[in-house]
Amino acid sequence: MKFILTSLLLLLPNTYATDDLKIENYRGKVVYIDFWASWCAPCKESFPWLNEVQKKYQAQGLVVIGVNVDREKAKADEFLKTTPAQFPIVYNPDGSMPKKFGVQGMPYAVIIDKTGKTIHTHIGFRGDKTKEYEHIIEGALK
Amino acid sequence: MKKWIALALAAWLFTGCASMGLDVGVEPWERELLSDEAMTFGSNPTRLGYEQHTYFSKEATSGGSGFSGGGCGCN
């Protein structure tokens, strides 16, 4: 009996509890969802800019949410120690959210307008394109 | 009873992941282990780097071995 129970235990997904993010709660706000992981180098690059836009457009109604897809929370926490985030982080170790949003690469950004419609997505992060990203955010905030 | 459960479980385990209804292929958010340096071939990273450089210069192509960056395809 013990063998069976142990075997069943091994079959359980070895991830911790996943957070639930309800986009509906953010109606009236422009939401920037950033999918990131500790093992993703461009994600690290994007954080200072994400902090910056969060600060710059917060008053106008922008909400930046970082969705972490690491399987181990410790790795995400270690990343956040060296790369602090000044925006809320949602942990999604089971990958249900990137699946729902059809994430095609890491990092992946989704911009949702005030009505809840996805108006823009981009794969990866490029420092030379931040003006372009900001232009889209500004357009959505109007 | 115990024997039958154990047998059924064993039979199910022997099918591996094929019968679990899992998607085949690695999704972009699942590349954690693949992006690990330990997942590249070869024992000497410097030498491998040179070899790869020679290879993609000759073939006018890059990628396909290991991972660069976060898998966004932008190197």
Backbone of each chain as ProteinMPNN parsed JSONL, in Angstrom:
{"seq_chain_A": "MKFILTSLLLLLPNTYATDDLKIENYRGKVVYIDFWASWCAPCKESFPWLNEVQKKYQAQGLVVIGVNVDREKAKADEFLKTTPAQFPIVYNPDGSMPKKFGVQGMPYAVIIDKTGKTIHTHIGFRGDKTKEYEHIIEGALK", "coords_chain_A": {"N_chain_A": [[0.837, -1.215, 0.0], [1.939, 1.172, 0.785], [3.767, 1.55, -1.198], [2.167, 2.094, -3.404], [0.967, 4.494, -2.648], [3.224, 6.129, -2.498], [4.027, 6.072, -5.138], [1.887, 7.358, -6.351], [2.175, 9.849, -5.281], [4.48, 10.689, -6.505], [3.546, 11.18, -8.988], [2.224, 13.517, -8.873], [2.128, 16.925, -9.954], [5.173, 18.619, -9.655], [5.014, 21.292, -8.652], [4.498, 24.44, -7.019], [1.67, 26.089, -5.47], [-0.37, 27.886, -7.736], [-0.865, 31.29, -8.683], [-3.84, 33.204, -9.108], [-4.868, 35.249, -11.673], [-7.01, 37.776, -12.268], [-8.088, 39.334, -14.945], [-10.338, 40.775, -15.411], [-10.732, 42.289, -13.179], [-9.351, 44.548, -13.631], [-10.569, 46.344, -15.285], [-10.951, 49.411, -16.997], [-8.459, 50.175, -16.552], [-5.196, 50.337, -18.02], [-3.525, 47.478, -18.791], [-0.394, 46.004, -18.485], [0.993, 43.085, -19.149], [3.654, 41.125, -18.248], [5.385, 38.354, -19.126], [7.711, 36.41, -17.511], [10.848, 34.778, -16.601], [13.279, 33.338, -14.396], [15.453, 32.285, -15.695], [15.719, 33.575, -18.032], [17.426, 35.727, -19.989], [16.886, 38.24, -21.442], [14.697, 39.046, -19.978], [15.663, 39.967, -17.599], [16.886, 42.246, -18.465], [14.697, 43.755, -19.131], [13.395, 44.555, -16.818], [14.302, 47.019, -15.408], [13.262, 48.946, -17.154], [10.538, 48.32, -17.097], [9.942, 48.96, -14.46], [10.329, 51.668, -14.643], [8.336, 52.558, -16.532], [6.06, 51.852, -15.141], [6.168, 53.595, -12.986], [6.094, 56.021, -14.314], [3.633, 56.075, -15.723], [1.68, 55.317, -13.954], [-0.087, 57.018, -12.533], [-1.723, 57.773, -14.568], [-3.153, 55.541, -15.064], [-1.954, 53.057, -15.641], [-1.204, 49.637, -15.197], [1.271, 47.494, -14.311], [1.992, 44.118, -14.519], [3.843, 41.409, -13.496], [4.244, 38.21, -14.653], [5.403, 35.342, -13.375], [6.982, 32.412, -14.537], [8.524, 30.422, -13.51], [9.354, 27.16, -12.304], [10.194, 26.716, -9.797], [9.806, 28.58, -6.91], [11.844, 29.679, -5.433], [13.878, 30.274, -7.215], [12.807, 32.346, -8.676], [12.561, 34.228, -6.658], [15.207, 34.664, -6.034], [16.105, 35.866, -8.353], [14.603, 38.209, -8.225], [15.818, 39.428, -6.118], [18.231, 40.411, -7.049], [17.333, 41.783, -9.206], [15.234, 43.97, -8.743], [11.653, 44.327, -8.647], [9.296, 46.802, -9.12], [6.63, 46.424, -9.316], [3.589, 44.49, -9.119], [4.001, 40.929, -8.713], [2.956, 37.937, -10.134], [2.689, 34.538, -9.493], [3.024, 31.778, -11.555], [3.49, 28.808, -11.755], [2.489, 26.496, -12.988], [2.079, 27.068, -15.589], [-0.352, 27.786, -16.741], [-1.28, 30.299, -17.354], [0.528, 31.484, -19.365], [-0.154, 29.71, -21.353], [-2.821, 30.267, -21.811], [-2.618, 32.847, -22.802], [-1.194, 32.413, -25.054], [1.631, 32.503, -25.247], [4.587, 33.055, -27.042], [7.296, 33.211, -26.816], [10.058, 34.092, -24.669], [11.04, 37.031, -22.927], [7.475, 37.82, -22.819], [5.143, 40.141, -23.798], [1.971, 41.531, -23.056], [-0.39, 43.858, -23.878], [-3.209, 45.256, -22.535], [-6.184, 46.972, -23.149], [-8.388, 49.578, -21.734], [-10.911, 48.497, -21.949], [-10.577, 45.844, -21.762], [-9.584, 44.544, -23.889], [-7.09, 42.884, -25.823], [-4.522, 44.721, -27.1], [-1.982, 44.759, -28.025], [0.922, 42.729, -28.511], [4.187, 41.561, -27.766], [7.167, 39.735, -28.523], [10.0, 38.942, -26.658], [12.482, 41.337, -25.502], [13.586, 44.465, -26.386], [15.917, 46.906, -25.934], [16.15, 49.086, -27.639], [13.664, 49.484, -28.545], [11.958, 50.537, -26.752], [10.785, 53.05, -26.848], [8.849, 52.725, -28.762], [7.175, 50.85, -27.501], [6.313, 52.419, -25.382], [4.899, 54.33, -26.731], [2.685, 52.905, -27.585], [1.523, 52.301, -25.121], [0.928, 54.879, -24.228], [-0.95, 55.618, -26.136], [-3.023, 53.887, -25.496], [-3.721, 54.793, -23.02], [-4.98, 57.186, -23.407]], "CA_chain_A": [[0.0, 0.0, 0.0], [2.839, 2.325, 0.887], [4.376, 1.715, -2.523], [1.183, 2.734, -4.275], [0.818, 5.882, -2.224], [4.449, 6.842, -2.89], [3.987, 6.213, -6.593], [0.895, 8.38, -6.676], [2.752, 11.119, -4.855], [5.461, 11.058, -7.529], [2.838, 11.591, -10.19], [1.691, 14.865, -8.702], [3.036, 17.905, -10.529], [6.026, 19.123, -8.576], [5.033, 22.746, -8.618], [3.75, 24.972, -5.881], [0.366, 26.641, -5.839], [-0.316, 28.942, -8.732], [-1.722, 32.434, -8.379], [-4.885, 33.433, -10.088], [-4.914, 36.648, -12.056], [-8.28, 38.073, -12.92], [-7.938, 40.545, -15.748], [-11.603, 41.526, -15.313], [-10.64, 43.227, -12.065], [-8.577, 45.723, -14.034], [-11.304, 47.126, -16.289], [-10.767, 50.843, -16.763], [-7.015, 50.411, -16.456], [-4.408, 49.722, -19.084], [-2.721, 46.453, -18.121], [0.775, 45.503, -19.215], [1.382, 41.818, -18.539], [4.981, 40.702, -18.699], [5.715, 36.976, -18.752], [9.164, 36.339, -17.317], [11.394, 33.651, -15.844], [14.612, 33.658, -13.866], [16.481, 31.79, -16.613], [15.595, 34.321, -19.281], [18.31, 36.891, -19.925], [16.252, 39.508, -21.813], [13.746, 39.433, -18.93], [16.458, 40.744, -16.651], [17.107, 43.539, -19.107], [13.456, 44.516, -19.255], [12.865, 44.997, -15.523], [14.462, 48.45, -15.101], [12.334, 49.721, -17.982], [9.179, 48.072, -16.591], [9.826, 49.784, -13.253], [10.247, 53.053, -15.094], [7.013, 52.866, -17.109], [5.078, 51.721, -14.071], [6.248, 54.839, -12.228], [5.771, 57.141, -15.197], [2.233, 56.098, -16.188], [0.797, 54.799, -12.901], [-1.123, 58.005, -12.234], [-2.654, 57.841, -15.703], [-3.963, 54.319, -15.095], [-1.259, 51.865, -16.128], [-0.872, 48.615, -14.202], [2.224, 46.501, -14.831], [1.952, 42.876, -13.742], [4.831, 40.437, -13.958], [3.825, 36.823, -14.423], [6.582, 34.475, -13.333], [6.652, 31.046, -14.941], [9.493, 29.473, -12.947], [8.745, 26.038, -11.596], [10.572, 26.837, -8.384], [9.647, 29.952, -6.47], [13.131, 30.139, -4.91], [14.65, 30.835, -8.329], [12.202, 33.644, -8.98], [12.893, 35.13, -5.56], [16.629, 35.002, -6.174], [16.145, 36.815, -9.479], [14.039, 39.478, -7.766], [16.756, 40.035, -5.169], [19.22, 41.17, -7.814], [16.606, 42.591, -10.181], [13.967, 44.259, -8.056], [10.486, 44.73, -9.422], [8.427, 47.723, -8.387], [5.265, 46.152, -9.758], [3.195, 43.194, -8.541], [4.407, 39.697, -9.384], [2.025, 36.825, -9.99], [3.439, 33.311, -9.75], [2.229, 30.815, -12.316], [4.397, 27.694, -12.066], [1.911, 25.421, -13.807], [2.05, 27.499, -16.989], [-1.705, 27.917, -17.276], [-1.474, 31.644, -17.918], [1.153, 31.633, -20.692], [-0.9, 28.887, -22.298], [-4.036, 31.01, -22.108], [-2.279, 34.026, -23.593], [-0.476, 31.993, -26.254], [3.0, 33.02, -25.2], [5.399, 32.434, -28.097], [8.715, 33.343, -26.502], [10.255, 34.744, -23.373], [9.786, 37.416, -22.277], [6.341, 38.062, -23.698], [4.349, 41.221, -23.229], [0.601, 41.678, -23.547], [-0.981, 45.116, -23.417], [-4.673, 45.167, -22.569], [-6.739, 48.322, -22.989], [-9.339, 49.791, -20.633], [-12.121, 47.693, -22.112], [-10.226, 44.44, -21.574], [-9.187, 43.976, -25.185], [-5.644, 42.849, -26.055], [-4.248, 45.593, -28.24], [-0.607, 44.594, -28.512], [1.79, 41.734, -27.875], [5.502, 41.435, -28.406], [8.044, 38.677, -28.012], [11.336, 39.415, -26.347], [12.586, 42.727, -25.079], [14.713, 45.154, -27.003], [16.119, 48.235, -25.355], [15.986, 50.149, -28.629], [12.249, 49.565, -28.957], [11.147, 50.98, -25.615], [9.987, 54.226, -27.268], [7.71, 52.159, -29.475], [6.294, 50.266, -26.485], [5.724, 53.529, -24.617], [3.948, 54.986, -27.626], [1.471, 52.075, -27.545], [0.932, 52.502, -23.791], [0.36, 56.236, -24.215], [-2.142, 55.575, -26.978], [-4.068, 53.17, -24.774], [-4.114, 55.557, -21.828], [-5.74, 58.38, -23.811]], "C_chain_A": [[0.87, 1.262, 0.0], [3.468, 2.639, -0.482], [3.437, 2.472, -3.462], [1.041, 4.211, -3.943], [2.032, 6.71, -2.648], [4.451, 7.089, -4.388], [3.029, 7.319, -7.005], [1.424, 9.778, -6.354], [3.732, 11.633, -5.912], [4.787, 11.577, -8.792], [2.274, 13.003, -10.098], [2.659, 15.864, -9.338], [3.88, 18.539, -9.421], [6.144, 20.642, -8.619], [4.25, 23.211, -7.403], [2.476, 25.646, -6.391], [0.505, 27.822, -6.79], [-1.262, 30.08, -8.342], [-2.757, 32.589, -9.481], [-4.928, 34.925, -10.397], [-6.21, 36.892, -12.816], [-8.174, 39.415, -13.638], [-9.189, 41.422, -15.637], [-11.556, 42.579, -14.201], [-9.952, 44.536, -12.447], [-9.272, 46.529, -15.135], [-11.164, 48.606, -15.952], [-9.308, 51.213, -16.611], [-6.354, 49.823, -17.7], [-3.459, 48.741, -18.393], [-1.584, 45.988, -19.035], [1.195, 44.223, -18.509], [2.716, 41.394, -19.127], [5.252, 39.29, -18.191], [7.226, 36.858, -18.658], [9.552, 35.094, -16.533], [12.82, 33.986, -15.437], [15.726, 33.274, -14.838], [16.525, 32.561, -17.924], [16.37, 35.637, -19.191], [17.641, 38.213, -20.341], [15.234, 39.997, -20.775], [14.438, 40.345, -17.923], [16.666, 42.16, -17.176], [15.862, 44.411, -19.068], [12.984, 45.127, -17.936], [13.079, 46.481, -15.198], [13.494, 49.319, -15.902], [10.892, 49.543, -17.494], [8.925, 48.905, -15.33], [9.586, 51.244, -13.629], [8.861, 53.402, -15.644], [5.904, 52.784, -16.062], [4.981, 53.044, -13.299], [5.705, 56.011, -13.054], [4.274, 57.235, -15.513], [1.21, 55.616, -15.159], [-0.395, 55.736, -12.653], [-2.167, 58.077, -13.352], [-3.467, 56.556, -15.875], [-3.284, 53.087, -15.668], [-0.952, 50.913, -14.965], [0.079, 47.621, -14.865], [2.155, 45.28, -13.923], [2.969, 41.908, -14.334], [4.347, 39.035, -13.64], [5.06, 35.934, -14.51], [6.195, 33.044, -13.657], [7.685, 30.015, -14.46], [8.763, 28.347, -12.235], [9.074, 26.066, -10.11], [10.538, 28.303, -7.982], [10.979, 30.534, -6.01], [13.957, 30.815, -5.999], [14.136, 32.219, -8.701], [12.584, 34.665, -7.917], [14.343, 35.587, -5.63], [16.821, 36.054, -7.268], [15.691, 38.201, -9.006], [14.947, 40.201, -6.773], [17.761, 40.915, -5.905], [18.566, 42.104, -8.824], [15.251, 42.952, -9.584], [12.855, 44.718, -8.994], [9.63, 45.652, -8.574], [6.983, 47.612, -8.872], [4.879, 44.768, -9.223], [3.619, 42.0, -9.394], [3.371, 38.617, -9.09], [2.806, 35.558, -10.331], [2.554, 32.282, -10.432], [3.091, 29.624, -12.74], [3.796, 26.622, -12.953], [1.743, 25.821, -15.282], [0.666, 27.676, -17.581], [-1.927, 29.285, -17.928], [-0.769, 31.856, -19.257], [0.434, 30.823, -21.765], [-2.143, 29.65, -22.785], [-3.752, 32.194, -23.037], [-1.498, 33.691, -24.859], [0.928, 32.556, -26.352], [3.885, 32.271, -26.208], [6.887, 32.511, -27.852], [8.847, 34.032, -25.169], [11.275, 35.862, -23.517], [8.685, 37.666, -23.316], [5.469, 39.128, -23.043], [2.98, 41.286, -23.88], [0.075, 43.002, -23.003], [-2.492, 45.038, -23.638], [-5.247, 46.553, -22.309], [-7.824, 48.371, -21.911], [-10.598, 48.942, -20.729], [-11.839, 46.197, -21.946], [-9.792, 43.747, -22.846], [-7.658, 43.993, -25.316], [-5.332, 43.685, -27.284], [-2.848, 45.405, -28.801], [0.08, 43.447, -27.78], [3.161, 41.85, -28.524], [6.341, 40.379, -27.702], [9.413, 39.286, -27.773], [11.317, 40.847, -25.846], [13.799, 43.338, -25.736], [14.768, 46.58, -26.512], [15.87, 49.359, -26.352], [14.542, 50.298, -29.097], [11.347, 50.115, -27.861], [10.271, 52.186, -25.974], [8.69, 53.762, -27.95], [6.683, 51.588, -28.486], [5.563, 51.376, -25.728], [4.667, 54.258, -25.434], [2.601, 54.224, -27.595], [0.748, 52.265, -26.208], [0.236, 53.862, -23.73], [-0.941, 56.287, -25.015], [-3.319, 54.928, -26.263], [-4.587, 53.961, -23.578], [-4.997, 56.755, -22.156], [-7.242, 58.184, -23.676]], "O_chain_A": [[0.584, 2.254, -0.672], [3.668, 3.793, -0.86], [3.852, 3.361, -4.205], [0.999, 5.064, -4.83], [1.891, 7.847, -3.098], [4.825, 8.165, -4.855], [3.325, 8.114, -7.897], [1.152, 10.747, -7.063], [3.81, 12.831, -6.182], [5.387, 12.321, -9.568], [1.897, 13.606, -11.103], [3.873, 15.676, -9.273], [3.357, 18.942, -8.382], [7.244, 21.195, -8.623], [3.448, 22.469, -6.836], [2.25, 25.75, -7.597], [1.404, 28.65, -6.644], [-2.318, 29.855, -7.75], [-2.563, 32.162, -10.619], [-5.014, 35.756, -9.492], [-6.464, 36.295, -13.862], [-8.173, 40.478, -13.017], [-9.116, 42.646, -15.752], [-12.231, 43.606, -14.263], [-9.967, 45.504, -11.687], [-8.626, 47.309, -15.836], [-11.247, 49.007, -14.791], [-8.95, 52.39, -16.548], [-6.897, 48.924, -18.343], [-2.685, 49.128, -17.517], [-1.796, 45.631, -20.194], [1.7, 44.272, -17.387], [2.882, 41.315, -20.345], [5.338, 39.057, -16.985], [7.941, 37.169, -19.611], [8.72, 34.448, -15.896], [13.48, 34.818, -16.061], [16.808, 33.86, -14.814], [17.294, 32.222, -18.823], [16.018, 36.533, -18.424], [17.814, 39.217, -19.651], [14.94, 41.19, -20.693], [13.882, 41.344, -17.465], [16.625, 43.135, -16.425], [15.946, 45.637, -18.983], [12.249, 46.115, -17.941], [12.142, 47.146, -14.756], [12.97, 50.309, -15.39], [10.116, 50.499, -17.48], [7.849, 49.475, -15.152], [8.77, 51.944, -13.03], [8.28, 54.419, -15.268], [4.939, 53.547, -16.098], [3.894, 53.541, -13.002], [4.967, 56.863, -12.557], [3.712, 58.329, -15.566], [0.019, 55.52, -15.457], [-1.544, 55.302, -12.574], [-3.332, 58.396, -13.116], [-4.357, 56.486, -16.722], [-3.959, 52.169, -16.134], [-0.504, 51.334, -13.899], [-0.27, 46.986, -15.859], [2.248, 45.399, -12.701], [2.949, 41.627, -15.532], [4.072, 38.713, -12.484], [5.676, 35.794, -15.567], [5.214, 32.519, -13.13], [7.715, 28.882, -14.941], [7.702, 28.546, -11.643], [8.345, 25.522, -9.28], [11.155, 29.155, -8.622], [11.227, 31.73, -6.169], [14.649, 31.801, -5.745], [14.905, 33.133, -8.998], [12.89, 35.817, -8.226], [14.667, 36.736, -5.328], [17.597, 36.998, -7.118], [16.301, 39.219, -9.334], [14.862, 41.418, -6.605], [18.099, 42.01, -5.456], [19.165, 43.093, -9.246], [14.242, 42.314, -9.884], [13.094, 45.4, -9.991], [9.281, 45.321, -7.441], [6.222, 48.58, -8.84], [5.755, 43.963, -8.909], [3.598, 42.053, -10.624], [2.968, 38.416, -7.945], [3.505, 35.512, -11.343], [1.471, 31.957, -9.946], [3.387, 29.449, -13.922], [4.538, 25.897, -13.615], [1.32, 25.014, -16.11], [0.519, 27.712, -18.803], [-2.655, 29.413, -18.913], [-1.387, 32.354, -20.198], [0.414, 31.201, -22.936], [-2.465, 29.676, -23.973], [-4.537, 32.501, -23.935], [-1.175, 34.58, -25.647], [1.356, 33.023, -27.408], [3.929, 31.041, -26.231], [7.667, 31.931, -28.607], [7.861, 34.504, -24.603], [12.297, 35.664, -24.175], [8.94, 37.714, -24.52], [5.108, 39.016, -21.872], [2.841, 41.12, -25.092], [0.098, 43.231, -21.794], [-2.978, 44.794, -24.742], [-4.847, 47.229, -21.361], [-8.137, 47.369, -21.269], [-11.27, 48.693, -19.728], [-12.76, 45.382, -21.986], [-9.649, 42.525, -22.887], [-7.009, 44.979, -24.968], [-5.817, 43.398, -28.379], [-2.556, 45.836, -29.917], [-0.148, 43.223, -26.591], [3.272, 42.198, -29.7], [6.247, 40.162, -26.494], [9.918, 40.053, -28.593], [10.266, 41.483, -25.777], [14.903, 42.801, -25.655], [13.819, 47.353, -26.648], [15.436, 50.448, -25.977], [14.238, 51.139, -29.944], [10.126, 50.157, -28.013], [9.157, 52.325, -25.469], [7.612, 54.32, -27.745], [5.481, 51.816, -28.621], [4.363, 51.287, -25.469], [3.669, 54.739, -24.897], [1.531, 54.832, -27.581], [-0.477, 52.377, -26.165], [-0.89, 53.98, -23.246], [-1.909, 56.928, -24.606], [-4.463, 55.361, -26.404], [-5.742, 53.817, -23.176], [-5.686, 57.28, -21.281], [-8.013, 59.096, -23.976]]}, "seq_chain_B": "MKKWIALALAAWLFTGCASMGLDVGVEPWERELLSDEAMTFGSNPTRLGYEQHTYFSKEATSGGSGFSGGGCGCN", "coords_chain_B": {"N_chain_B": [[-6.702, -7.513, -4.309], [-5.0, -5.368, -3.796], [-2.893, -6.166, -5.311], [-3.891, -5.988, -7.895], [-4.316, -3.277, -8.191], [-1.706, -2.334, -8.018], [-0.67, -3.544, -10.27], [-2.151, -2.395, -12.341], [-1.354, 0.211, -12.058], [1.358, -0.033, -12.58], [1.265, -0.817, -15.242], [0.237, 1.447, -16.365], [2.246, 3.263, -15.8], [4.291, 2.278, -17.369], [3.647, 3.126, -19.868], [4.7, 5.528, -20.062], [4.819, 8.982, -20.768], [3.161, 9.096, -22.836], [0.468, 8.435, -22.782], [-0.676, 10.278, -21.206], [-1.913, 12.46, -22.102], [-0.489, 14.723, -22.543], [0.91, 17.664, -24.048], [2.98, 17.379, -26.831], [6.288, 18.435, -27.199], [8.175, 21.355, -26.32], [7.127, 24.121, -24.58], [7.525, 27.728, -24.855], [7.707, 28.802, -22.267], [8.606, 26.74, -20.82], [11.265, 26.294, -20.932], [13.233, 26.194, -19.084], [15.043, 24.164, -18.084], [16.253, 23.419, -20.444], [17.596, 25.694, -21.166], [19.672, 25.714, -19.522], [23.161, 25.746, -18.954], [24.397, 23.323, -18.683], [23.073, 21.721, -20.402], [24.126, 21.81, -22.899], [26.05, 20.342, -25.553], [29.323, 18.803, -25.407], [32.406, 19.293, -23.573], [33.979, 21.426, -23.179], [33.338, 24.659, -22.943], [34.436, 26.983, -24.115], [35.824, 26.098, -26.331], [33.725, 24.931, -27.691], [32.276, 27.17, -28.262], [33.93, 28.467, -30.128], [33.935, 26.552, -32.145], [31.244, 26.524, -32.851], [31.027, 29.104, -33.774], [32.664, 29.061, -36.028], [31.233, 27.204, -37.453], [28.644, 28.397, -37.901], [29.437, 30.588, -39.314], [30.488, 29.541, -41.624], [28.288, 28.214, -42.651], [26.495, 30.175, -42.913], [24.443, 30.556, -41.073], [22.686, 30.345, -37.924], [22.065, 29.163, -34.587], [20.08, 26.439, -33.278], [21.631, 24.831, -31.766], [21.872, 24.39, -28.414], [20.884, 27.157, -26.292], [20.327, 30.568, -26.772], [20.093, 33.534, -24.991], [16.757, 34.224, -24.098], [15.306, 32.564, -25.623], [13.852, 33.937, -27.419], [14.491, 34.256, -29.949], [15.952, 36.371, -30.78], [18.606, 36.488, -30.326]], "CA_chain_B": [[-7.097, -6.145, -4.686], [-3.777, -4.561, -3.794], [-2.077, -6.637, -6.428], [-4.466, -5.481, -9.143], [-4.065, -1.827, -8.272], [-0.283, -2.187, -8.311], [-0.472, -3.976, -11.651], [-2.725, -1.371, -13.209], [-0.489, 1.381, -11.926], [2.599, -0.347, -13.281], [0.958, -0.82, -16.668], [0.058, 2.844, -16.755], [3.555, 3.911, -15.73], [5.116, 1.796, -18.475], [3.314, 3.838, -21.1], [5.418, 6.799, -20.016], [3.956, 10.158, -20.807], [2.405, 9.044, -24.079], [-0.969, 8.315, -22.589], [-1.14, 11.222, -20.199], [-2.599, 13.574, -22.745], [0.342, 15.916, -22.493], [1.311, 18.186, -25.349], [4.339, 17.031, -27.222], [7.034, 19.652, -27.493], [8.464, 22.22, -25.177], [6.587, 25.459, -24.755], [8.554, 28.72, -24.543], [7.842, 29.049, -20.826], [9.095, 25.524, -20.17], [12.643, 26.059, -21.384], [14.141, 26.411, -17.959], [16.125, 23.179, -18.044], [16.957, 23.43, -21.732], [18.451, 26.87, -21.256], [20.799, 25.518, -18.617], [24.448, 25.534, -19.649], [24.718, 21.896, -18.627], [22.342, 21.012, -21.441], [24.813, 21.888, -24.192], [26.983, 19.244, -25.801], [30.728, 19.159, -25.28], [32.866, 19.5, -22.204], [34.733, 22.668, -23.108], [32.463, 25.702, -23.483], [35.173, 27.936, -24.956], [36.082, 25.419, -27.6], [32.421, 24.769, -28.33], [31.937, 28.496, -28.769], [34.719, 28.669, -31.35], [33.446, 25.616, -33.157], [29.943, 27.01, -33.292], [31.248, 30.334, -34.532], [33.163, 28.628, -37.333], [30.148, 26.508, -38.143], [27.59, 29.259, -38.453], [30.029, 31.496, -40.292], [30.606, 28.786, -42.873], [26.969, 27.825, -43.149], [25.664, 31.377, -42.951], [23.244, 30.31, -40.273], [22.988, 30.212, -36.499], [21.012, 28.562, -33.776], [19.897, 25.0, -33.415], [22.359, 24.099, -30.723], [21.81, 25.13, -27.165], [19.97, 28.278, -26.259], [20.9, 31.871, -26.483], [19.09, 34.432, -24.434], [15.571, 33.642, -23.501], [14.545, 31.788, -26.591], [12.954, 34.802, -28.167], [14.928, 34.231, -31.335], [16.604, 37.621, -31.142], [19.995, 36.336, -29.914]], "C_chain_B": [[-5.857, -5.274, -4.835], [-2.921, -4.879, -5.008], [-2.566, -6.047, -7.747], [-4.214, -3.982, -9.309], [-2.611, -1.585, -8.668], [0.003, -2.52, -9.771], [-0.975, -2.919, -12.642], [-1.843, -0.133, -13.224], [0.803, 1.183, -12.71], [2.388, -0.281, -14.788], [0.847, 0.61, -17.183], [1.408, 3.573, -16.795], [4.437, 3.523, -16.912], [4.814, 2.517, -19.788], [4.028, 5.19, -21.154], [4.461, 7.954, -20.05], [3.02, 10.118, -22.003], [0.903, 9.063, -23.868], [-1.524, 9.357, -21.625], [-1.827, 12.448, -20.789], [-1.792, 14.861, -22.698], [0.69, 16.367, -23.905], [2.745, 17.771, -25.63], [5.053, 18.333, -27.591], [7.181, 20.518, -26.267], [7.946, 23.616, -25.475], [7.643, 26.49, -24.352], [8.782, 28.94, -23.049], [8.351, 27.822, -20.079], [10.572, 25.261, -20.454], [13.688, 26.207, -20.293], [15.331, 25.45, -17.986], [16.937, 23.174, -19.331], [17.935, 24.593, -21.828], [19.657, 26.761, -20.333], [22.057, 25.197, -19.413], [24.8, 24.051, -19.718], [24.04, 21.103, -19.733], [23.01, 21.101, -22.811], [25.781, 20.716, -24.327], [28.414, 19.736, -25.608], [31.119, 19.457, -23.859], [33.598, 20.825, -22.049], [33.927, 23.801, -23.747], [33.178, 26.662, -24.43], [35.386, 27.342, -26.348], [34.774, 25.278, -28.393], [31.99, 26.085, -28.979], [32.645, 28.778, -30.087], [34.189, 27.802, -32.485], [32.119, 26.08, -33.735], [30.094, 28.231, -34.178], [31.717, 29.998, -35.952], [32.03, 28.017, -38.151], [29.138, 27.475, -38.735], [28.136, 30.296, -39.418], [30.098, 30.81, -41.656], [29.243, 28.522, -43.497], [26.023, 29.003, -43.317], [24.336, 31.166, -42.219], [23.639, 30.294, -38.806], [21.798, 29.616, -35.771], [20.94, 27.07, -33.984], [20.7, 24.197, -32.419], [22.369, 24.959, -29.474], [20.834, 26.272, -27.258], [20.724, 29.564, -26.055], [19.782, 32.753, -25.982], [17.899, 33.683, -23.898], [14.748, 32.855, -24.489], [13.598, 32.628, -27.402], [13.363, 34.875, -29.626], [15.643, 35.499, -31.757], [18.082, 37.626, -30.771], [20.458, 37.398, -28.925]], "O_chain_B": [[-5.675, -4.558, -5.82], [-2.32, -4.005, -5.633], [-1.771, -5.658, -8.603], [-3.939, -3.493, -10.405], [-2.313, -0.754, -9.527], [0.814, -1.863, -10.423], [-0.317, -2.601, -13.632], [-1.621, 0.484, -14.266], [1.281, 2.083, -13.401], [3.227, 0.245, -15.52], [1.3, 0.934, -18.28], [1.675, 4.378, -17.687], [5.229, 4.33, -17.398], [5.633, 2.515, -20.707], [3.967, 5.9, -22.157], [3.401, 7.91, -19.425], [2.18, 11.003, -22.169], [0.157, 9.63, -24.666], [-2.702, 9.32, -21.27], [-2.262, 13.347, -20.069], [-2.345, 15.956, -22.8], [0.756, 15.561, -24.834], [3.605, 17.816, -24.75], [4.47, 19.216, -28.221], [6.412, 20.423, -25.31], [8.286, 24.216, -26.495], [8.558, 26.171, -23.594], [9.898, 29.227, -22.616], [8.511, 27.851, -18.859], [11.069, 24.154, -20.246], [14.881, 26.33, -20.567], [16.484, 25.876, -17.917], [18.149, 22.956, -19.316], [18.971, 24.494, -22.486], [20.551, 27.607, -20.358], [22.018, 24.474, -20.409], [25.416, 23.586, -20.677], [24.389, 19.947, -19.978], [22.512, 20.528, -23.78], [26.265, 20.174, -23.333], [28.679, 20.937, -25.643], [30.283, 19.826, -23.034], [33.815, 21.296, -20.932], [33.847, 23.884, -24.973], [32.604, 27.104, -25.426], [35.162, 27.985, -27.374], [34.74, 25.484, -29.606], [31.427, 26.113, -30.073], [32.037, 29.265, -31.041], [34.021, 28.253, -33.618], [31.899, 26.035, -34.946], [29.402, 28.385, -35.184], [31.239, 30.565, -36.934], [31.885, 28.266, -39.347], [28.809, 27.395, -39.919], [27.397, 30.829, -40.246], [29.809, 31.409, -42.692], [29.073, 28.598, -44.713], [24.9, 28.855, -43.798], [23.268, 31.551, -42.695], [24.827, 30.235, -38.49], [20.679, 29.579, -36.284], [21.68, 26.513, -34.795], [20.466, 23.001, -32.25], [22.818, 26.105, -29.488], [20.043, 26.349, -28.198], [21.656, 29.633, -25.252], [18.663, 32.717, -26.493], [18.042, 32.613, -23.307], [13.599, 32.514, -24.207], [12.653, 32.116, -28.003], [12.67, 35.479, -30.445], [15.916, 35.697, -32.94], [18.745, 38.657, -30.888], [21.613, 37.381, -28.497]]}, "name": "protein", "num_of_chains": 2, "seq": "MKFILTSLLLLLPNTYATDDLKIENYRGKVVYIDFWASWCAPCKESFPWLNEVQKKYQAQGLVVIGVNVDREKAKADEFLKTTPAQFPIVYNPDGSMPKKFGVQGMPYAVIIDKTGKTIHTHIGFRGDKTKEYEHIIEGALKMKKWIALALAAWLFTGCASMGLDVGVEPWERELLSDEAMTFGSNPTRLGYEQHTYFSKEATSGGSGFSGGGCGCN"}
